[in-house]
Each structure stands twice: as C-alpha cells, then as structure tokens.
Amino acid sequence: MTKDVIDIKGQKIAYRQSPGEGRAVVLVHGNSSSSRTWRHLLDGPFGRRFRCLALDLPGHGESPALSEPSGYSLPGYAAVLAAFADALGADEALIVGWSLGGHIALEAAPVLDGAAGFAVFGTPPIATAAAMADAFLPNPAMNAGFTAQVSPEDARAYATSFLAPGSTVRLDPFVADILATDGAARAGLAASLGEGRFLDEVAISSTLRRPLAILHGQQEQLVRLEFLRNLAFPTLWRGAVQVIDGAGHAPHEEVPETFTDLLEQFIADLAGAE
C-alpha cells in the first residue's frame, strides 16, 4: 500500500493505493473516519488482486480542511469523489461506500455513469431528511457525528456504536480518526442535511442502471434492517440486502475476510454481466 496526494480543483486530497492491477475499486470512508479504515482491504489479498483507491475526504485523515465550509455536504463530497475517480483513471471502478461514504456514492452515481457498480453498507438510501428517523435507529451516540466539538468520551461512545455489541475490535483507531476530523465537516454536514441539500437517494437507486449491492451487519446499532428490506431496487444485487453475521456498522473492520469475500463475489458477477 502506498500513500499519495492529488489536487482536485485546488483541494489537496490524500489517498492510499493498493498494489493490485485488477479492477479498480474506489473506497469511500464514513463520517469522521479516514482511508485508514480500509487497511484490511488495502494490505490483504483483496488489495493485492484489485487496484484499490481509498481517499481521505476533505477535512478527514490527511486531507486538509476546506477553506469554504459549504463544501462539507453530500453534493460537495460527491463532486470530490467524481473528480477523484476521473483524475486517477478509475471511471469504470466499483464504488464502495461505508456509512456517509455510501450516501456520497449514491449522490455521485448520476455522474459516475461509467462505474461498474456500487456497493454500500451502513447506508440506508433516503429521499428526504424526514426519512432519517425511519432509516436510522435512535442511538444517541450518533449525535457526535453531527457536532463540531467532540470530547474524547463522546468520540469513544460514537466509535463503540460502529461495532457489534461485545466486539473485541480496537476502538482507538476509530477514536483517533473522529478527533482528528475537522469539526466544521460534521457541523456543515448536519446543516446541509437539515436544509435538504442532497439528492433523492431512493429515486437514484430506483433508476440505477448499474448493479447495486447493499450490505448490512447483522448486529448493526445505527441502521434499521427493516427499512432497507422495505426498499425495492431493480438492480439490487441478488435481489436482497446481504446480511453479514458477526458484524455491526463496520463489517470491513469486524469481519474483513467475510466482507472481502462478498465484494469478490459481487465483482465476479459484475464481470459476468459485462
């Protein structure tokens, strides 16, 4: 795995790249996270097989904060994602988004018309801000994801909500990412969602021409499985939400082998459909 920086319309974007030369896979992390979260994919057999590109969103990880906070929104992040894929010659990549990253992937889908497919997890497609109450479980720890100033204690509670109850996965890397994130990114995202500044993700998913995989940790603490199962999308992979045993909101960190096996199956099906 290597690290690099690319200029996207004047904004420096840090990213990590795996050594694989197979299909490009663009990895989009979640709220108050970073490309670090994809280390199991980047450094493991998956990354040695596929060309994985994991960016740090503006204000996250090693990407500097935005000078104009209004860019901290789903449309702003989607524009960065689309430009990132184009600049690195990954227009035909599989786009994988975790949590906020999944929402960004769906927001960008209309302009990522060359993408091979989309895989999202921890991401309930929503049409309006009002739908969030139905899509998400009432977990107070999630409030930290929309608050500018987060204490170490709140960051730890937020990180704990990412994992299945009783998980032995280390919290410290999650907490470090949360505390390192530009607080304006969380506040700006909250403001933009409250104002309804995002596309109708249900409509996008309903008209998507590329395969869409929706994955879900069985012991998820933030997203309602019933909400996902009540959605009907024509290109939904295998016709159903794929539930991952032994995982919560972050299966890529909790059960990485199971997670990458699912992604490899999806990629194989993408190849067969081309």
Contacts in CASP RR format, 6 or more apart in sequence:
PFRMAT RR
TARGET T0000
AUTHOR 0000-0000-0000
METHOD contacts of the structure
MODEL  1
MTKDVIDIKGQKIAYRQSPGEGRAVVLVHGNSSSSRTWRHLLDGPFGRRF
RCLALDLPGHGESPALSEPSGYSLPGYAAVLAAFADALGADEALIVGWSL
GGHIALEAAPVLDGAAGFAVFGTPPIATAAAMADAFLPNPAMNAGFTAQV
SPEDARAYATSFLAPGSTVRLDPFVADILATDGAARAGLAASLGEGRFLD
EVAISSTLRRPLAILHGQQEQLVRLEFLRNLAFPTLWRGAVQVIDGAGHA
PHEEVPETFTDLLEQFIADLAGAE
1 16 0 8 1.000
1 17 0 8 1.000
1 18 0 8 1.000
1 19 0 8 1.000
1 39 0 8 1.000
1 42 0 8 1.000
1 43 0 8 1.000
1 47 0 8 1.000
2 16 0 8 1.000
2 17 0 8 1.000
2 19 0 8 1.000
3 14 0 8 1.000
3 15 0 8 1.000
3 16 0 8 1.000
3 17 0 8 1.000
3 62 0 8 1.000
4 14 0 8 1.000
4 15 0 8 1.000
4 16 0 8 1.000
4 17 0 8 1.000
5 12 0 8 1.000
5 13 0 8 1.000
5 14 0 8 1.000
5 15 0 8 1.000
5 62 0 8 1.000
6 12 0 8 1.000
6 13 0 8 1.000
6 15 0 8 1.000
6 84 0 8 1.000
6 87 0 8 1.000
6 88 0 8 1.000
7 13 0 8 1.000
8 80 0 8 1.000
8 83 0 8 1.000
8 84 0 8 1.000
8 87 0 8 1.000
9 83 0 8 1.000
11 58 0 8 1.000
11 63 0 8 1.000
11 64 0 8 1.000
11 66 0 8 1.000
11 80 0 8 1.000
12 63 0 8 1.000
12 64 0 8 1.000
13 55 0 8 1.000
13 56 0 8 1.000
13 58 0 8 1.000
13 63 0 8 1.000
13 80 0 8 1.000
13 84 0 8 1.000
14 35 0 8 1.000
14 55 0 8 1.000
14 56 0 8 1.000
14 61 0 8 1.000
14 62 0 8 1.000
14 63 0 8 1.000
15 35 0 8 1.000
15 53 0 8 1.000
15 54 0 8 1.000
15 55 0 8 1.000
15 56 0 8 1.000
15 84 0 8 1.000
15 88 0 8 1.000
16 35 0 8 1.000
16 38 0 8 1.000
16 42 0 8 1.000
16 52 0 8 1.000
16 53 0 8 1.000
16 54 0 8 1.000
17 42 0 8 1.000
17 51 0 8 1.000
17 52 0 8 1.000
17 53 0 8 1.000
17 54 0 8 1.000
18 41 0 8 1.000
18 42 0 8 1.000
18 43 0 8 1.000
18 44 0 8 1.000
18 46 0 8 1.000
18 47 0 8 1.000
18 48 0 8 1.000
18 50 0 8 1.000
18 51 0 8 1.000
18 52 0 8 1.000
19 47 0 8 1.000
19 48 0 8 1.000
20 47 0 8 1.000
20 48 0 8 1.000
20 49 0 8 1.000
20 50 0 8 1.000
20 51 0 8 1.000
20 52 0 8 1.000
21 51 0 8 1.000
22 49 0 8 1.000
22 50 0 8 1.000
22 51 0 8 1.000
23 50 0 8 1.000
23 51 0 8 1.000
23 92 0 8 1.000
23 93 0 8 1.000
23 94 0 8 1.000
23 116 0 8 1.000
23 267 0 8 1.000
23 270 0 8 1.000
23 271 0 8 1.000
24 50 0 8 1.000
24 51 0 8 1.000
24 52 0 8 1.000
24 53 0 8 1.000
24 88 0 8 1.000
24 89 0 8 1.000
24 90 0 8 1.000
24 92 0 8 1.000
24 93 0 8 1.000
24 94 0 8 1.000
25 41 0 8 1.000
25 50 0 8 1.000
25 51 0 8 1.000
25 52 0 8 1.000
25 53 0 8 1.000
25 93 0 8 1.000
25 94 0 8 1.000
25 96 0 8 1.000
25 263 0 8 1.000
25 267 0 8 1.000
26 53 0 8 1.000
26 54 0 8 1.000
26 55 0 8 1.000
26 81 0 8 1.000
26 84 0 8 1.000
26 85 0 8 1.000
26 90 0 8 1.000
26 93 0 8 1.000
26 94 0 8 1.000
26 95 0 8 1.000
26 96 0 8 1.000
27 35 0 8 1.000
27 38 0 8 1.000
27 41 0 8 1.000
27 52 0 8 1.000
27 53 0 8 1.000
27 54 0 8 1.000
27 55 0 8 1.000
27 96 0 8 1.000
27 97 0 8 1.000
27 98 0 8 1.000
28 55 0 8 1.000
28 57 0 8 1.000
28 81 0 8 1.000
28 95 0 8 1.000
28 96 0 8 1.000
28 97 0 8 1.000
28 98 0 8 1.000
28 101 0 8 1.000
28 102 0 8 1.000
28 104 0 8 1.000
28 105 0 8 1.000
29 35 0 8 1.000
29 37 0 8 1.000
29 38 0 8 1.000
29 54 0 8 1.000
29 55 0 8 1.000
29 56 0 8 1.000
29 57 0 8 1.000
29 60 0 8 1.000
29 97 0 8 1.000
29 98 0 8 1.000
29 100 0 8 1.000
29 101 0 8 1.000
30 37 0 8 1.000
30 57 0 8 1.000
30 97 0 8 1.000
30 98 0 8 1.000
30 99 0 8 1.000
30 100 0 8 1.000
30 101 0 8 1.000
30 102 0 8 1.000
31 99 0 8 1.000
31 100 0 8 1.000
31 145 0 8 1.000
31 186 0 8 1.000
31 189 0 8 1.000
32 60 0 8 1.000
32 144 0 8 1.000
32 145 0 8 1.000
32 150 0 8 1.000
32 158 0 8 1.000
32 177 0 8 1.000
32 178 0 8 1.000
32 181 0 8 1.000
32 185 0 8 1.000
32 186 0 8 1.000
33 60 0 8 1.000
33 98 0 8 1.000
33 99 0 8 1.000
33 174 0 8 1.000
33 177 0 8 1.000
33 178 0 8 1.000
33 181 0 8 1.000
34 56 0 8 1.000
34 60 0 8 1.000
34 61 0 8 1.000
34 62 0 8 1.000
34 177 0 8 1.000
34 180 0 8 1.000
34 181 0 8 1.000
35 54 0 8 1.000
35 55 0 8 1.000
35 56 0 8 1.000
35 61 0 8 1.000
36 61 0 8 1.000
36 173 0 8 1.000
36 177 0 8 1.000
37 98 0 8 1.000
37 173 0 8 1.000
37 174 0 8 1.000
37 177 0 8 1.000
37 250 0 8 1.000
37 252 0 8 1.000
37 253 0 8 1.000
38 52 0 8 1.000
38 54 0 8 1.000
38 252 0 8 1.000
40 46 0 8 1.000
40 252 0 8 1.000
40 253 0 8 1.000
40 256 0 8 1.000
40 259 0 8 1.000
40 260 0 8 1.000
41 47 0 8 1.000
41 52 0 8 1.000
41 54 0 8 1.000
41 252 0 8 1.000
41 256 0 8 1.000
41 260 0 8 1.000
41 263 0 8 1.000
42 52 0 8 1.000
42 54 0 8 1.000
45 260 0 8 1.000
46 52 0 8 1.000
46 260 0 8 1.000
46 263 0 8 1.000
46 264 0 8 1.000
49 264 0 8 1.000
50 267 0 8 1.000
51 90 0 8 1.000
53 84 0 8 1.000
53 85 0 8 1.000
53 88 0 8 1.000
53 90 0 8 1.000
53 93 0 8 1.000
55 63 0 8 1.000
55 80 0 8 1.000
55 81 0 8 1.000
55 84 0 8 1.000
56 62 0 8 1.000
56 63 0 8 1.000
57 63 0 8 1.000
57 77 0 8 1.000
57 80 0 8 1.000
57 104 0 8 1.000
57 185 0 8 1.000
58 64 0 8 1.000
58 65 0 8 1.000
58 66 0 8 1.000
58 71 0 8 1.000
58 72 0 8 1.000
58 77 0 8 1.000
58 80 0 8 1.000
58 182 0 8 1.000
58 185 0 8 1.000
59 65 0 8 1.000
59 66 0 8 1.000
59 72 0 8 1.000
59 181 0 8 1.000
59 182 0 8 1.000
59 185 0 8 1.000
60 177 0 8 1.000
60 180 0 8 1.000
60 181 0 8 1.000
60 182 0 8 1.000
60 185 0 8 1.000
61 177 0 8 1.000
61 180 0 8 1.000
61 181 0 8 1.000
65 182 0 8 1.000
65 184 0 8 1.000
65 185 0 8 1.000
66 72 0 8 1.000
66 182 0 8 1.000
66 184 0 8 1.000
66 185 0 8 1.000
69 184 0 8 1.000
69 187 0 8 1.000
69 188 0 8 1.000
70 188 0 8 1.000
70 192 0 8 1.000
71 77 0 8 1.000
71 188 0 8 1.000
72 182 0 8 1.000
72 184 0 8 1.000
72 185 0 8 1.000
72 186 0 8 1.000
72 187 0 8 1.000
72 188 0 8 1.000
72 189 0 8 1.000
72 192 0 8 1.000
73 188 0 8 1.000
73 189 0 8 1.000
73 191 0 8 1.000
73 192 0 8 1.000
73 197 0 8 1.000
73 198 0 8 1.000
74 103 0 8 1.000
74 104 0 8 1.000
74 107 0 8 1.000
74 189 0 8 1.000
74 192 0 8 1.000
74 193 0 8 1.000
74 197 0 8 1.000
74 198 0 8 1.000
74 199 0 8 1.000
75 107 0 8 1.000
75 192 0 8 1.000
75 197 0 8 1.000
75 198 0 8 1.000
75 199 0 8 1.000
77 100 0 8 1.000
77 101 0 8 1.000
77 104 0 8 1.000
77 107 0 8 1.000
78 104 0 8 1.000
78 107 0 8 1.000
78 108 0 8 1.000
78 111 0 8 1.000
79 108 0 8 1.000
81 95 0 8 1.000
81 104 0 8 1.000
81 105 0 8 1.000
81 108 0 8 1.000
81 112 0 8 1.000
82 108 0 8 1.000
82 111 0 8 1.000
82 112 0 8 1.000
84 90 0 8 1.000
85 91 0 8 1.000
85 93 0 8 1.000
85 95 0 8 1.000
85 112 0 8 1.000
85 115 0 8 1.000
91 112 0 8 1.000
91 114 0 8 1.000
91 115 0 8 1.000
92 114 0 8 1.000
92 115 0 8 1.000
92 116 0 8 1.000
93 115 0 8 1.000
93 116 0 8 1.000
94 115 0 8 1.000
94 116 0 8 1.000
94 117 0 8 1.000
94 118 0 8 1.000
94 119 0 8 1.000
94 263 0 8 1.000
94 266 0 8 1.000
94 267 0 8 1.000
94 270 0 8 1.000
95 105 0 8 1.000
95 108 0 8 1.000
95 109 0 8 1.000
95 112 0 8 1.000
95 115 0 8 1.000
95 117 0 8 1.000
95 118 0 8 1.000
95 119 0 8 1.000
96 105 0 8 1.000
96 118 0 8 1.000
96 119 0 8 1.000
96 120 0 8 1.000
96 263 0 8 1.000
97 104 0 8 1.000
97 105 0 8 1.000
97 118 0 8 1.000
97 119 0 8 1.000
97 120 0 8 1.000
97 121 0 8 1.000
97 123 0 8 1.000
98 120 0 8 1.000
98 121 0 8 1.000
98 122 0 8 1.000
98 123 0 8 1.000
98 250 0 8 1.000
98 252 0 8 1.000
99 121 0 8 1.000
99 122 0 8 1.000
99 123 0 8 1.000
99 222 0 8 1.000
99 249 0 8 1.000
100 123 0 8 1.000
100 189 0 8 1.000
101 120 0 8 1.000
101 123 0 8 1.000
102 120 0 8 1.000
102 121 0 8 1.000
102 122 0 8 1.000
102 123 0 8 1.000
103 120 0 8 1.000
103 123 0 8 1.000
103 125 0 8 1.000
103 126 0 8 1.000
103 198 0 8 1.000
103 201 0 8 1.000
105 112 0 8 1.000
105 118 0 8 1.000
105 120 0 8 1.000
105 123 0 8 1.000
106 118 0 8 1.000
106 120 0 8 1.000
106 123 0 8 1.000
106 125 0 8 1.000
106 199 0 8 1.000
106 201 0 8 1.000
106 204 0 8 1.000
106 205 0 8 1.000
107 198 0 8 1.000
107 199 0 8 1.000
107 201 0 8 1.000
107 204 0 8 1.000
109 115 0 8 1.000
109 118 0 8 1.000
109 204 0 8 1.000
109 208 0 8 1.000
109 210 0 8 1.000
110 199 0 8 1.000
110 204 0 8 1.000
114 210 0 8 1.000
115 210 0 8 1.000
116 210 0 8 1.000
116 211 0 8 1.000
116 270 0 8 1.000
116 274 0 8 1.000
117 210 0 8 1.000
117 211 0 8 1.000
117 212 0 8 1.000
117 213 0 8 1.000
117 270 0 8 1.000
118 208 0 8 1.000
118 210 0 8 1.000
118 211 0 8 1.000
118 212 0 8 1.000
118 213 0 8 1.000
119 212 0 8 1.000
119 213 0 8 1.000
119 214 0 8 1.000
119 215 0 8 1.000
119 237 0 8 1.000
119 263 0 8 1.000
119 266 0 8 1.000
120 212 0 8 1.000
120 213 0 8 1.000
120 214 0 8 1.000
120 215 0 8 1.000
121 214 0 8 1.000
121 215 0 8 1.000
121 216 0 8 1.000
121 217 0 8 1.000
121 244 0 8 1.000
121 251 0 8 1.000
121 252 0 8 1.000
122 215 0 8 1.000
122 216 0 8 1.000
122 217 0 8 1.000
122 220 0 8 1.000
122 222 0 8 1.000
122 223 0 8 1.000
122 249 0 8 1.000
123 214 0 8 1.000
123 223 0 8 1.000
124 135 0 8 1.000
124 136 0 8 1.000
124 223 0 8 1.000
124 224 0 8 1.000
124 227 0 8 1.000
124 228 0 8 1.000
125 201 0 8 1.000
125 202 0 8 1.000
125 204 0 8 1.000
125 205 0 8 1.000
125 231 0 8 1.000
126 132 0 8 1.000
126 135 0 8 1.000
126 201 0 8 1.000
126 202 0 8 1.000
127 200 0 8 1.000
127 201 0 8 1.000
127 202 0 8 1.000
127 203 0 8 1.000
128 196 0 8 1.000
128 200 0 8 1.000
129 193 0 8 1.000
129 194 0 8 1.000
129 196 0 8 1.000
132 193 0 8 1.000
134 224 0 8 1.000
134 227 0 8 1.000
135 223 0 8 1.000
135 224 0 8 1.000
135 227 0 8 1.000
136 142 0 8 1.000
136 222 0 8 1.000
136 223 0 8 1.000
136 224 0 8 1.000
137 220 0 8 1.000
137 221 0 8 1.000
137 222 0 8 1.000
137 223 0 8 1.000
137 224 0 8 1.000
139 161 0 8 1.000
139 221 0 8 1.000
139 222 0 8 1.000
141 154 0 8 1.000
141 157 0 8 1.000
141 158 0 8 1.000
141 160 0 8 1.000
141 161 0 8 1.000
141 221 0 8 1.000
142 158 0 8 1.000
142 161 0 8 1.000
142 222 0 8 1.000
144 150 0 8 1.000
144 154 0 8 1.000
144 155 0 8 1.000
144 157 0 8 1.000
144 158 0 8 1.000
144 178 0 8 1.000
144 186 0 8 1.000
145 158 0 8 1.000
145 178 0 8 1.000
145 186 0 8 1.000
145 189 0 8 1.000
145 190 0 8 1.000
146 186 0 8 1.000
146 187 0 8 1.000
146 189 0 8 1.000
146 190 0 8 1.000
146 193 0 8 1.000
147 154 0 8 1.000
147 186 0 8 1.000
147 187 0 8 1.000
147 190 0 8 1.000
148 183 0 8 1.000
148 184 0 8 1.000
148 186 0 8 1.000
148 187 0 8 1.000
149 183 0 8 1.000
150 158 0 8 1.000
150 178 0 8 1.000
150 179 0 8 1.000
150 183 0 8 1.000
150 186 0 8 1.000
152 175 0 8 1.000
152 179 0 8 1.000
155 174 0 8 1.000
155 175 0 8 1.000
155 178 0 8 1.000
155 179 0 8 1.000
156 171 0 8 1.000
156 175 0 8 1.000
158 174 0 8 1.000
158 178 0 8 1.000
159 171 0 8 1.000
159 174 0 8 1.000
159 175 0 8 1.000
159 178 0 8 1.000
160 171 0 8 1.000
161 221 0 8 1.000
161 222 0 8 1.000
161 249 0 8 1.000
162 174 0 8 1.000
162 221 0 8 1.000
162 222 0 8 1.000
162 248 0 8 1.000
162 249 0 8 1.000
162 250 0 8 1.000
162 253 0 8 1.000
163 169 0 8 1.000
163 171 0 8 1.000
163 221 0 8 1.000
163 248 0 8 1.000
163 249 0 8 1.000
163 250 0 8 1.000
163 253 0 8 1.000
163 254 0 8 1.000
164 217 0 8 1.000
164 218 0 8 1.000
164 219 0 8 1.000
164 220 0 8 1.000
164 221 0 8 1.000
164 246 0 8 1.000
164 247 0 8 1.000
164 248 0 8 1.000
164 254 0 8 1.000
165 219 0 8 1.000
165 221 0 8 1.000
167 248 0 8 1.000
167 254 0 8 1.000
169 250 0 8 1.000
169 253 0 8 1.000
169 254 0 8 1.000
174 250 0 8 1.000
192 198 0 8 1.000
202 231 0 8 1.000
205 212 0 8 1.000
205 231 0 8 1.000
205 233 0 8 1.000
206 232 0 8 1.000
206 233 0 8 1.000
206 234 0 8 1.000
208 233 0 8 1.000
208 234 0 8 1.000
208 235 0 8 1.000
209 235 0 8 1.000
210 235 0 8 1.000
211 235 0 8 1.000
211 237 0 8 1.000
211 266 0 8 1.000
211 269 0 8 1.000
211 270 0 8 1.000
211 273 0 8 1.000
212 233 0 8 1.000
212 235 0 8 1.000
212 236 0 8 1.000
212 237 0 8 1.000
213 236 0 8 1.000
213 237 0 8 1.000
213 238 0 8 1.000
213 242 0 8 1.000
213 262 0 8 1.000
213 266 0 8 1.000
214 228 0 8 1.000
214 236 0 8 1.000
214 237 0 8 1.000
214 241 0 8 1.000
214 242 0 8 1.000
215 241 0 8 1.000
215 242 0 8 1.000
215 243 0 8 1.000
215 244 0 8 1.000
215 251 0 8 1.000
215 259 0 8 1.000
215 262 0 8 1.000
216 223 0 8 1.000
216 225 0 8 1.000
216 228 0 8 1.000
216 241 0 8 1.000
216 242 0 8 1.000
216 243 0 8 1.000
216 244 0 8 1.000
217 243 0 8 1.000
217 244 0 8 1.000
217 245 0 8 1.000
217 246 0 8 1.000
217 247 0 8 1.000
217 248 0 8 1.000
217 249 0 8 1.000
217 251 0 8 1.000
218 243 0 8 1.000
218 244 0 8 1.000
218 245 0 8 1.000
218 246 0 8 1.000
218 247 0 8 1.000
218 248 0 8 1.000
219 246 0 8 1.000
219 247 0 8 1.000
219 248 0 8 1.000
220 247 0 8 1.000
220 248 0 8 1.000
220 249 0 8 1.000
221 248 0 8 1.000
221 249 0 8 1.000
222 249 0 8 1.000
223 249 0 8 1.000
225 241 0 8 1.000
225 243 0 8 1.000
228 241 0 8 1.000
229 240 0 8 1.000
229 241 0 8 1.000
237 266 0 8 1.000
237 269 0 8 1.000
242 262 0 8 1.000
244 251 0 8 1.000
244 255 0 8 1.000
244 258 0 8 1.000
244 259 0 8 1.000
244 262 0 8 1.000
245 255 0 8 1.000
245 258 0 8 1.000
246 254 0 8 1.000
246 255 0 8 1.000
247 254 0 8 1.000
247 255 0 8 1.000
247 258 0 8 1.000
247 259 0 8 1.000
248 254 0 8 1.000
251 258 0 8 1.000
251 259 0 8 1.000
252 259 0 8 1.000
252 260 0 8 1.000
END
